[in-house]
Amino acid sequence: MRQSTLHLHTAFVVDRVDPRIFGGFLEHLGRAVYEGVYDPQSPHADESGCRRDVLEALRELRFTAMRYPGGNFVSGYHWLDAVGPKEKRPRTRDLAWQSIETNQFGPNEFLSLCARMDWTPMLAVNLGTGTPEEARNWLEYCNIEGGSKWADLRREHGYEQPWHVRLWCLGNEMDGPWQIGHVPAEVYAVNAQQTANMMRMCDPKLELVACGSCAIDMPTYLVWDRTVLAHCRESIDYLSVHRYVGNEANDTENFLAVSNSIDAQIEATDAVCAEVFHALRMKKRVRISFDEWNVWYKARGPEHHDGRGKVAPHLLEEVYNLEDALVAAEFLNSFIRHADSVKIANLAQIVNVIAPILTDGDRMVRQTIFHPIALMAKRRDGVALRTSVEGPVYESRDYGSVPYVDSSAILNGRELSVFVVNRSLDRPLELSVRVGDRQVEELLSAEIVTGSDPKEANTFDEPERIVARPFEDACVKGGSASLVLPPLSFVAATVRLS
């Protein structure tokens, strides 16, 4: 059996883990909204038209910041189409996904849902076909009590109290040629700065996210980011980072090493933020909003992007397996390891579209990626500790050398939670968790997600092939915790320290 040691020290703190790294993303794409969270015709529908079964499952994930309404969709979206009496809302054509948008679920319905679910709303404004003035007007509609045109319009629509939305995204993926209204970095930066300034004039208590470069293989990668940072300077708080990964080569061992590349992307973006901060003598450091992340590669290609003029077409409906679940855990491990730079992260998305939950008529299934996210979310409070893994490594084809164990750790008072992935395809691994300045006194809880086949997935007929189960191969001995990790496994464990 392989053996590794996870070395920790309670004084080696990265930063407080921002709970907003456990955020989600709801876009008007495919069946994410209609037949996803909102389905008035469903036998599961509540009085607001939302599916009770879906909301119950989403509560288990404890989402925080919820990004809406896009995504590529937002670059052609005009918020006025989706407010007011539903019978008067126009049906519009969404060019991003070639679908028909009914606008029956709009900003007020979303914000009402956020209030019910205890989500922090994260609204994205249209900087593709929209204008800074349109964004400012939407902000007034949402945040100002009354006495002016757009605030009074909200009150006419039946919402007396303002929503007080603090977190706003200035467009989406504007460096992508596929994006409606795509422009060079210099043009976007001017537009974003003007939008930010107008919005802050209306409500100064905002946190604003500017578009960073949306992929590491973009020719604009990091160069775009520096241009936007240099121009927007004090107008923004966060720079967006996006990343989708996949196992196109059907090489599981290589796929599970992708965390090296996720770490590198975060560190490179943060380095640009630091360079601009020091070079331009900025007053505040811009941090990272990793506001789209997931495994996505099977439901990709032209046929998955064309809604053919339908309402709620089946688009991007990825079916996730065990190896995908392990990589989802590695994403969150990376965000925790970089708690000093990553302050927001949004799983893209939450229902049906590259999502942890799938629906089919009145049926619903929790996909494999659901389970590690849920285990980590309920242990998210505290500060991230620096991790050092001593033990065997392997050489991946694309991502260099990686230890068999991928890990992160959160300290909350005397409670220490560790999150570990055994990347080995066929061998168990004994992991000793040692805390340099403390003794491990007691094992409080431990759960595992694992299976015998990396391609194993949950289905509507067999929804519990891959689920979280109690982990029995954990104990405390000699002041350390010992975990015997099966191959292809994720374990979340919490211990009490001296």
FENKA-V624748 format. One record per backbone hydrogen bond with DSSP energy under -0.5 kcal/mol. CO is the residue of the C=O (numbers start at 1). NH is the residue of the N-H. Records with the same first field share a line. If there is no record, write none. Layout:
BEGIN
CO=NH ; NH
END
This chain:
BEGIN
2=430
3=392
4=432
5=7 ; 390
6=434
7=388
8=436
9=12
11=13
12=386
15=384
16=18
18=21
19=22
20=23 ; 345
22=64
23=347
24=67
25=27 ; 349 ; 350
27=29
29=32
32=37
33=36 ; 38
37=39 ; 51
38=35 ; 36
39=42
42=45
44=52
46=49
49=39
50=46 ; 52
51=55
52=56
53=57
54=58
55=59
56=60
57=60 ; 61
58=61 ; 63
59=62
64=120
65=24 ; 67
66=122
67=26
68=124
69=28
71=74
72=75
73=76
74=77
75=129
77=79
78=81
79=82
80=83
85=88
86=89
90=92
92=94 ; 101
93=95
94=98 ; 99
97=307
98=309
99=94 ; 101
100=102 ; 312
101=92
104=106
106=110
107=111
108=112
109=113
110=114
111=115
112=116
113=117
114=118 ; 119
119=121
120=66
121=167
122=68
123=169
125=127 ; 171
131=135
132=136
133=137
134=138
135=139
136=140
137=141
138=142
139=143
140=144
142=163 ; 164
148=152
149=153
150=154
151=155
152=156
153=157
154=159
155=158
158=160
164=166
166=168 ; 207
167=123
168=209
169=125 ; 171
170=211
173=176
174=183
176=179
179=182
184=188
185=189
186=190
187=191
188=192
189=193
190=194
191=195
192=196
193=197
194=198
195=199
196=200
197=201
198=202
199=203
204=206
207=168
208=210 ; 237 ; 238
209=170
210=240
213=242
215=218
218=221
220=224
221=223
222=226
223=227
224=228
225=229
226=230
227=231
228=232
229=233
232=235
233=236
237=287
238=210
239=289
241=292
243=294
245=296
247=250
250=252
251=255
252=256
254=257
255=258
257=260
258=261 ; 262
259=263
260=264
261=265
262=266
263=267
264=268
265=269
266=270
267=271
268=272
269=273
270=274
271=275
272=276
273=277
274=278
275=279
276=280
277=282
278=281
287=239
288=290 ; 343 ; 344
289=241 ; 291
290=346
292=243
293=348
294=245
298=300
301=304
302=305 ; 306
305=307
307=310
310=100
313=315
316=318 ; 354
318=320
320=458
321=325
322=326
323=327
324=328
325=329
326=330
327=331
328=332
329=333
330=334
331=335
332=336
333=337
334=338
336=339
338=341 ; 342
341=288 ; 343
344=290
345=23
346=293
347=25 ; 349
349=356
351=353
352=354
356=367
357=352
358=365
360=363
363=360
365=358 ; 367
367=370 ; 371
368=371 ; 372
369=373
370=374
371=375
372=376
373=377
374=378
376=379
377=380
382=17
383=411
384=14 ; 15
388=7 ; 390
389=391
390=5
392=404
394=396 ; 402
396=400
400=396
402=394
404=406 ; 423
406=421
408=419
409=385
410=412 ; 417
411=383
412=415
414=416 ; 497
415=412
416=495
417=410
418=493
419=408
420=491
421=406 ; 423
422=488 ; 489
424=488
428=2
429=431 ; 485
430=4 ; 432
431=433 ; 483
432=6 ; 434
433=481
434=8 ; 436
435=438
439=441 ; 498
442=444 ; 496
445=494
446=471
447=492
448=469
449=490
453=456
454=323
456=322
462=459 ; 465
465=467
469=448
470=472
472=474
473=484
475=482
477=480
479=440
480=477
481=433
482=475
483=431 ; 485
484=486
485=429
488=451
489=422
490=449
491=420
492=447
493=418
494=444 ; 445
495=416
496=441 ; 442
END
